Amino acid sequence: QVQLVESGGGLVQPGGSLRLSCVASGIVLRFYDMSWYRQAPGKQRELVASISISGGLNYADSVQDRFTISRDNAKKMVYLQMNSLKPEDTAVYYCRAARVGTNNLFYWGQGTQVTVSS
């Protein structure tokens, strides 16, 4: 069974840092583009960062220069390093895997809560 499991969320003060992790099972990670999404209460789910199978990076404007996405295919892990956190970063963060070469093969994790508050 395919599973994506996020961890590393929690409560942090503004300006602080967190590193989120996503561990995948049931897939060969090197065949998947990986992304982090987030959803705040009352808002739509939005793309935060993505990393392609070749290492290409994309970030939402709101997190550019603060967040870094990375991957370790051998460990089947994806990370999101979040620095200089702001209250508006508060959301549930989700890991997504998208199979390259297909239009609609996606897998989602269950999410991890990030709360930025003083």
FIPA-132836 format. One line per field, with one value per atom (N, C-alpha, C, CB): atom name; y, x, z. Coordinates in nm, 4 decimals. Each point is the difference from the previous one (the first is absolute). Last residue first. Glycine has a CB too. Layout:
! residues N
atomo	c(CA ...)
yy	c(Y ...)
xx	c(X ...)
zz	c(Z ...)
//
This chain:
! residues 118
atomo	c(N CA C CB N CA C CB N CA C CB N CA C CB N CA C CB N CA C CB N CA C CB N CA C CB N CA C CB N CA C CB N CA C CB N CA C CB N CA C CB N CA C CB N CA C CB N CA C CB N CA C CB N CA C CB N CA C CB N CA C CB N CA C CB N CA C CB N CA C CB N CA C CB N CA C CB N CA C CB N CA C CB N CA C CB N CA C CB N CA C CB N CA C CB N CA C CB N CA C CB N CA C CB N CA C CB N CA C CB N CA C CB N CA C CB N CA C CB N CA C CB N CA C CB N CA C CB N CA C CB N CA C CB N CA C CB N CA C CB N CA C CB N CA C CB N CA C CB N CA C CB N CA C CB N CA C CB N CA C CB N CA C CB N CA C CB N CA C CB N CA C CB N CA C CB N CA C CB N CA C CB N CA C CB N CA C CB N CA C CB N CA C CB N CA C CB N CA C CB N CA C CB N CA C CB N CA C CB N CA C CB N CA C CB N CA C CB N CA C CB N CA C CB N CA C CB N CA C CB N CA C CB N CA C CB N CA C CB N CA C CB N CA C CB N CA C CB N CA C CB N CA C CB N CA C CB N CA C CB N CA C CB N CA C CB N CA C CB N CA C CB N CA C CB N CA C CB N CA C CB N CA C CB N CA C CB N CA C CB N CA C CB N CA C CB N CA C CB N CA C CB N CA C CB N CA C CB N CA C CB N CA C CB N CA C CB N CA C CB N CA C CB N CA C CB N CA C CB N CA C CB N CA C CB N CA C CB N CA C CB N CA C CB N CA C CB N CA C CB N CA C CB N CA C CB)
yy	c(3.3620 0.0409 -0.0155 0.1580 -0.4306 0.0926 0.0332 -0.0923 -0.2569 0.1045 0.1084 -0.0503 -0.4986 0.1185 0.0974 -0.1336 -0.3471 0.0999 0.1233 -0.0892 -0.4719 0.1358 0.0836 -0.0852 -0.3423 0.0314 0.1478 -0.1821 -0.2523 0.1358 0.0093 0.0677 -0.4485 0.0413 0.1404 -0.2380 0.0683 -0.0342 0.0538 -0.0011 -0.1365 0.1041 -0.0589 0.1389 -0.2461 -0.0513 0.1138 -0.2302 0.1387 0.0775 -0.0766 0.2098 -0.2130 -0.0953 0.0763 -0.1855 0.3587 -0.0075 -0.1041 0.0772 0.0362 0.1224 -0.0042 0.0348 -0.2785 -0.0184 0.1324 -0.2431 0.1858 -0.0641 -0.0301 -0.0937 0.1313 0.0656 -0.0800 0.0973 -0.0722 -0.0864 0.0721 -0.2009 0.4007 -0.0012 -0.0785 0.2222 -0.1060 -0.0660 -0.0054 -0.1360 0.4438 -0.0590 -0.0591 0.1632 0.0438 -0.0518 -0.0646 -0.0371 0.4378 -0.1306 -0.0312 0.0243 0.3176 -0.0203 -0.1444 0.1801 0.2066 -0.1407 -0.0193 -0.0711 0.5451 -0.0818 -0.1465 0.1816 0.3490 -0.0960 -0.0741 0.1442 0.2302 -0.1339 -0.1084 0.0902 0.3807 -0.0394 -0.1322 0.2387 -0.0346 -0.0515 -0.0458 0.1517 -0.1798 0.1073 -0.0588 0.1481 -0.2995 -0.0288 0.1186 -0.2391 0.1188 0.1317 -0.0116 0.1057 -0.5397 0.0993 0.1305 -0.1078 -0.4506 0.1244 0.0922 -0.1177 -0.3602 0.0841 0.1358 -0.1228 -0.3802 0.1414 0.0746 -0.0468 -0.4746 0.0920 0.1393 -0.1355 -0.4383 0.1361 0.0927 -0.0732 -0.4850 0.1125 0.1299 -0.1189 -0.3673 0.0258 0.1120 -0.2395 0.0660 -0.0109 0.0180 0.0830 -0.0471 -0.1257 -0.0242 0.0226 0.3909 -0.1106 -0.1342 0.1286 0.3801 -0.1071 -0.1250 0.1068 0.4758 -0.1388 -0.0933 0.0653 0.4904 -0.0908 -0.1429 0.1575 0.4195 -0.1380 -0.0831 0.0733 0.4176 -0.0801 -0.1420 0.1438 0.4134 -0.1444 -0.0679 0.0304 0.4426 -0.0419 -0.1518 0.2150 0.0283 0.0445 -0.0322 0.1794 -0.2062 0.0127 0.0612 0.0246 -0.0947 -0.0722 0.0063 -0.1506 0.3589 0.0305 -0.0676 0.0283 -0.1068 0.1307 0.0295 0.0806 -0.5874 0.1070 0.1307 -0.1606 -0.2229 0.0457 0.1018 -0.0423 -0.3740 0.1070 0.0322 -0.0702 -0.2333 0.0544 0.1088 -0.0545 -0.4157 0.1336 0.0471 -0.0420 -0.4006 0.0971 0.1422 -0.1447 -0.2803 0.0459 0.1061 -0.0524 -0.1285 -0.1157 0.0363 -0.1439 0.5394 -0.0982 -0.1168 0.1809 0.1746 -0.0424 -0.1134 0.0695 0.3653 -0.1255 -0.0265 0.0277 0.2985 -0.0269 -0.1329 0.1330 0.0933 0.0699 -0.0140 -0.0385 0.0118 -0.0545 0.0876 -0.0995 0.0609 0.0662 -0.0696 0.2145 -0.2472 -0.0607 0.0633 -0.2168 0.5053 -0.1081 -0.0574 0.1061 0.1275 0.0322 -0.1240 0.1877 -0.1600 0.0880 0.0366 0.0851 -0.2656 -0.0014 0.1019 -0.0755 -0.1081 0.0709 -0.0043 0.1499 -0.4529 0.0482 0.0605 -0.1739 -0.0085 0.0348 0.0521 0.0519 -0.3690 0.0889 0.0371 -0.1020 -0.1269 0.0329 0.0994 -0.0415 -0.3517 0.1345 0.0065 0.0393 -0.3567 0.0121 0.1453 -0.2016 -0.1820 0.1376 0.0119 0.0882 -0.5661 0.0907 0.1412 -0.1927 -0.2282 0.0146 0.1027 -0.2354 0.0977 0.0686 0.0171 -0.0922 -0.1543 0.1449 0.0715 -0.0253 -0.4336 0.0279 0.1504 -0.2272 -0.0309 0.0604 0.0064 0.1342 -0.3007 -0.0539 0.0618 -0.0459 0.3381 -0.1441 -0.0461 -0.0244 0.5092 -0.0698 -0.1500 0.2013 0.2777 -0.1299 -0.0748 -0.0068 0.5369 -0.0862 -0.1283 0.1968 0.2777 -0.1189 -0.0760 -0.0137 0.5467 -0.1032 -0.1152 0.1719 0.2411 -0.0848 -0.1092 0.0492 0.4869 -0.1386 -0.0734 0.0622 0.4518 -0.0954 -0.1355 0.1221 0.4486 -0.1288 -0.0887 0.0199 0.4197 0.0074 -0.1309 0.2326 -0.1778 0.0711 0.0189 0.1164 -0.5314 0.1447 0.0639 -0.0039 -0.5047 0.0740 0.1490 -0.1868 -0.3554 0.1405 0.0675 -0.0512 -0.3893 0.0381 0.1476 -0.1893 -0.2587 0.1186 0.0270 -0.0403 -0.3463 0.1159 0.1279 -0.1061 -0.3348 0.0225 0.1285 -0.2490 -0.0983 0.1220 0.0038 0.1191 -0.5119 0.0374 0.1195 -0.2371 -0.0935 0.1147 0.0486 0.0642 -0.5488 0.0890 0.1125 -0.1892 -0.2736 0.1245 0.0856 -0.0109 -0.5415 0.1182 0.1245 -0.1247)
xx	c(0.3168 0.0712 -0.0856 0.1320 -0.1262 -0.0677 0.0906 -0.2240 0.1349 0.0988 -0.0697 0.1304 -0.2016 -0.0595 0.1104 -0.1956 0.0807 0.1010 -0.0722 0.1623 -0.2810 -0.0377 0.1226 -0.2182 0.1439 0.0555 -0.0243 0.1764 -0.3630 0.0253 0.0608 -0.1866 0.0743 -0.1096 0.0179 -0.0329 0.2285 0.0133 -0.1168 0.2473 -0.2474 0.0043 0.0247 -0.1537 0.1999 -0.0166 0.0208 0.0773 -0.1878 0.0441 -0.0219 -0.0508 0.0022 0.0380 0.0649 0.0313 -0.1994 -0.0933 0.0330 -0.1665 0.4029 -0.0714 -0.0772 -0.0160 0.5002 -0.1435 -0.0642 0.0298 0.4432 -0.0502 -0.1477 0.2209 0.0250 0.0380 -0.0513 0.2038 -0.4251 0.0763 0.0320 -0.1088 0.0279 -0.0616 0.0883 -0.1112 0.0152 0.0813 -0.0769 0.1178 -0.1336 -0.0633 0.1041 -0.1880 0.0846 0.0955 -0.0760 0.1727 -0.3256 -0.0191 0.1101 -0.2448 0.0884 0.0899 -0.0090 0.1542 -0.4640 0.0336 0.0804 -0.2086 0.2276 -0.0822 0.0304 -0.0054 0.2237 -0.0785 -0.0963 0.0196 0.2708 0.0411 -0.0781 0.2260 -0.2677 -0.0750 0.0452 -0.0350 0.2654 -0.1322 -0.0828 0.0065 0.5173 -0.0946 -0.1341 0.1176 0.4510 -0.1423 -0.0843 0.0513 0.4440 -0.0638 -0.1514 0.2025 -0.0084 0.0679 -0.0782 0.2209 -0.2538 -0.0744 0.0707 -0.2173 0.2820 0.0618 -0.0673 0.2207 -0.3589 -0.0270 0.0599 -0.2129 0.2619 0.0089 -0.0443 0.1867 -0.2037 -0.0081 -0.0067 -0.1171 0.2582 -0.0335 -0.0037 0.1035 0.0489 -0.1413 -0.0529 -0.0306 0.4897 -0.0713 -0.1499 0.2026 0.0740 0.0398 -0.0741 0.2239 -0.2752 -0.0715 0.0322 0.0003 -0.0127 0.0976 -0.0693 0.1222 -0.1994 -0.0432 0.1188 -0.1942 -0.0118 0.1066 -0.0525 0.1762 -0.3136 -0.0435 0.1190 -0.2381 0.1662 0.0803 -0.0531 0.2008 -0.3406 -0.0184 0.0912 -0.2386 0.2503 -0.0158 -0.0079 -0.1159 0.1453 0.1148 -0.0116 0.0297 -0.4816 0.1280 0.1041 -0.1193 -0.3612 0.1016 0.1373 -0.1781 -0.2215 -0.0097 0.1072 -0.2414 0.1786 0.0605 0.0054 -0.0833 0.0954 -0.0971 0.0695 -0.1822 0.4665 -0.0514 -0.1101 0.2219 0.1134 -0.0971 -0.0551 -0.0581 0.4891 -0.0684 -0.0989 0.1993 0.0935 -0.0499 -0.0895 0.0152 0.2053 0.0459 -0.0446 0.1891 -0.3048 0.1326 0.0559 -0.0593 -0.3784 0.0880 0.1435 -0.1942 -0.0924 -0.0213 0.0964 -0.0814 -0.1530 0.1302 -0.0235 0.1191 -0.4065 0.0072 0.1429 -0.2364 -0.1151 0.1283 -0.0069 0.1208 -0.5174 0.1058 0.1332 -0.1215 -0.4390 0.1338 0.1020 -0.0685 -0.4521 0.0886 0.1350 -0.1176 -0.4488 0.1315 0.0884 -0.0980 -0.3028 0.0265 0.1395 -0.1548 -0.1226 0.0676 0.0173 0.1178 -0.2979 -0.0794 0.0619 -0.0901 0.4289 -0.1442 -0.0728 0.0431 0.4092 -0.0358 -0.1507 0.2017 0.1784 -0.1366 -0.0266 -0.0735 0.5031 -0.0515 -0.1420 0.2318 0.1912 -0.1138 -0.0368 -0.0826 0.5264 -0.0648 -0.1123 0.2143 0.0461 -0.0433 -0.0469 -0.0642 0.3379 -0.0478 -0.0307 0.1339 -0.0689 0.0150 -0.0644 -0.0001 0.1743 -0.1058 0.0515 -0.1184 0.3641 -0.0917 -0.1091 0.0469 0.2832 0.0704 -0.0851 0.2102 -0.3517 -0.0088 0.0627 0.0033 -0.2647 0.1400 0.0112 0.0412 -0.4248 0.0346 0.1515 -0.2138 -0.0094 -0.0822 0.0237 -0.1645 0.2700 0.0101 -0.0927 0.0580 0.1921 -0.0865 0.0240 -0.0012 0.0644 0.0548 -0.1015 0.1390 -0.0144 -0.0996 0.0691 -0.1370 0.2183 0.0459 -0.1187 0.2016 -0.0467 -0.0989 0.0615 -0.1831 0.3776 0.0243 -0.1048 0.2464 -0.1914 -0.0425 0.0451 -0.1983 0.2760 0.0188 -0.0574 0.2049 -0.2789 0.0601 0.0052 -0.0794 -0.1329 0.1435 0.0722 -0.0163 -0.4442 0.0396 0.1511 -0.2209 0.0698 -0.0172 0.0357 0.0491 -0.2528 0.1253 -0.0304 0.1129 -0.3389 -0.0157 0.1362 -0.2083 0.1044 -0.0113 -0.0215 0.1428 0.0235 -0.0772 -0.0051 -0.1340 0.3386 0.0829 -0.0750 0.1627 -0.3002 0.0312 0.0811 -0.0042 -0.3107 0.0705 0.0268 -0.1068 0.0086 -0.0210 0.0867 -0.0561 -0.1628 0.0846 -0.0321 0.0107 -0.0982 -0.0203 0.1016 -0.0919 -0.1305 0.0736 -0.0352 0.0056 -0.0097 -0.0843 0.0888 -0.1847)
zz	c(1.8850 0.1195 0.1240 -0.1371 -0.3630 0.0896 0.1174 -0.0680 -0.3712 0.0259 0.0812 -0.2151 0.0651 0.0592 0.0369 0.0868 -0.3874 0.0330 0.0515 -0.1752 0.0792 0.0370 0.0330 0.0856 -0.4370 0.1309 0.0287 -0.0221 -0.3429 0.0435 0.1384 -0.1418 -0.1744 0.0864 0.0567 0.0557 -0.5476 0.1397 0.0803 -0.0254 -0.5130 0.1010 0.1375 -0.1381 -0.4403 0.1350 0.0978 -0.0691 -0.5062 0.1150 0.1287 -0.1232 -0.4441 0.1038 0.1148 -0.1709 -0.2727 0.1110 0.1057 -0.1579 -0.2715 0.0300 0.1313 -0.2420 0.0593 0.0105 0.0390 0.0635 -0.1013 -0.1197 0.0019 -0.0247 0.4914 -0.1244 -0.1180 0.1092 0.3897 -0.0895 -0.1294 0.1004 0.4000 -0.1321 -0.0946 0.0419 0.5259 -0.1005 -0.1302 0.1756 0.3164 -0.1174 -0.0931 0.0192 0.5264 -0.0963 -0.1158 0.1825 0.1903 -0.0613 -0.0991 0.0306 0.4218 -0.1129 -0.0477 0.0861 0.1984 -0.0088 -0.1279 0.1299 0.1252 -0.0878 0.0276 -0.1770 0.2536 0.0755 -0.0920 0.2047 -0.3188 -0.0401 0.0730 -0.0484 0.1426 -0.1182 -0.0600 -0.0428 0.4161 0.0378 -0.1195 0.1952 -0.2543 0.0255 0.0425 -0.1673 0.1289 -0.0074 0.0440 0.0405 -0.1585 0.0114 -0.0081 -0.1015 -0.0786 0.0813 -0.0002 -0.0505 -0.0888 0.0092 0.0980 -0.0544 -0.2631 0.1016 -0.0032 -0.0192 -0.1531 -0.0185 0.1180 -0.1313 -0.1361 0.1122 -0.0417 0.0971 -0.2260 -0.0506 0.1203 -0.2149 0.0998 0.0856 -0.0793 0.1938 -0.2693 -0.0285 0.0883 -0.0679 0.0190 0.1265 -0.0156 0.1131 -0.4922 0.0613 0.1308 -0.1069 -0.1280 -0.0625 0.0646 -0.2117 0.3760 0.0108 -0.0515 0.2000 -0.2180 -0.0052 0.0130 -0.1426 0.2331 -0.0404 0.0020 0.0906 -0.0369 -0.0167 -0.0473 -0.0534 0.3307 -0.0904 -0.0032 0.0448 0.1135 0.0059 -0.1014 0.0755 -0.0368 0.1389 0.0153 0.0432 -0.4648 0.0790 0.1482 -0.1650 -0.0884 -0.0696 0.0930 -0.2207 0.3003 0.0769 -0.0646 0.0817 -0.2683 0.1416 0.0846 -0.0346 -0.4412 0.0270 0.1498 -0.2216 0.0644 0.0018 0.0343 0.0655 -0.2984 0.1277 -0.0216 0.1071 -0.3633 -0.0118 0.1371 -0.2341 -0.0397 0.1164 -0.0379 0.1366 -0.3399 -0.0242 0.1127 -0.2435 0.1820 0.0978 -0.0234 0.0283 -0.2629 -0.0378 0.0940 -0.2334 0.2834 0.0047 -0.0359 -0.0573 0.2613 -0.1042 0.0143 -0.1509 0.5089 -0.0502 -0.0978 0.2140 0.0631 -0.0721 -0.0432 -0.0778 0.4320 -0.0628 -0.0721 0.1759 -0.0067 0.0712 -0.0722 0.2147 -0.3433 -0.0193 0.0705 -0.2202 0.3848 -0.0928 -0.0066 0.0454 0.1212 0.0044 -0.1077 0.0887 0.1196 -0.0928 0.0222 -0.1659 0.5756 -0.1243 -0.0868 0.1152 0.3460 -0.0835 -0.1329 0.2060 0.1411 0.0229 -0.0864 0.2323 -0.4307 0.1213 0.0175 -0.0213 -0.2593 0.0045 0.1367 -0.1673 -0.2023 0.1317 -0.0117 0.0796 -0.3521 -0.0032 0.1427 -0.2161 -0.0736 0.1256 -0.0282 0.1307 -0.4601 0.0339 0.1443 -0.2381 -0.1878 0.1371 0.0326 0.0659 -0.5038 0.0432 0.1382 -0.2412 0.0546 0.0406 0.0235 0.1011 -0.1929 -0.1117 0.0270 -0.0595 0.3836 -0.1079 -0.1249 0.0902 0.3105 0.0098 -0.1194 0.2460 -0.1915 -0.0270 -0.0161 -0.1114 0.4183 -0.1274 -0.0135 0.0005 0.3948 -0.1068 -0.1362 0.1713 0.2588 -0.0128 -0.1119 0.2457 -0.0153 -0.0942 0.0063 -0.1485 0.4676 -0.0357 -0.0846 0.2109 -0.0407 -0.0617 -0.0401 -0.0825 0.4207 -0.0700 -0.0552 0.1479 0.0470 -0.0222 -0.0783 0.0047 0.3225 -0.1151 -0.0044 0.0085 0.2099 0.0105 -0.1240 0.1426 0.1455 -0.1088 0.0357 -0.0700 0.2174 0.0266 -0.1221 0.2304 -0.1914 -0.0188 0.0226 0.0670 0.1753 -0.1212 -0.0066 -0.0003 0.2858 0.0047 -0.1329 0.2438 -0.1697 -0.0047 0.0021 -0.1279 0.1625 0.0337 0.0035 0.1314 -0.4446 0.1389 0.0153 0.0602 -0.4268 0.0298 0.1487 -0.2035 -0.0171 0.0261 0.0286 -0.1416 -0.1863 0.1397 0.0119 0.0485 -0.4232 0.0365 0.1494 -0.1919 -0.2024 0.1387 0.0331 0.0612 -0.4828 0.0251 0.1404 -0.2475 -0.0576 0.1131 -0.0037 0.1360 -0.4246 -0.0061 0.1203 -0.2510 0.2140 0.0000 0.0000 0.1223)
//
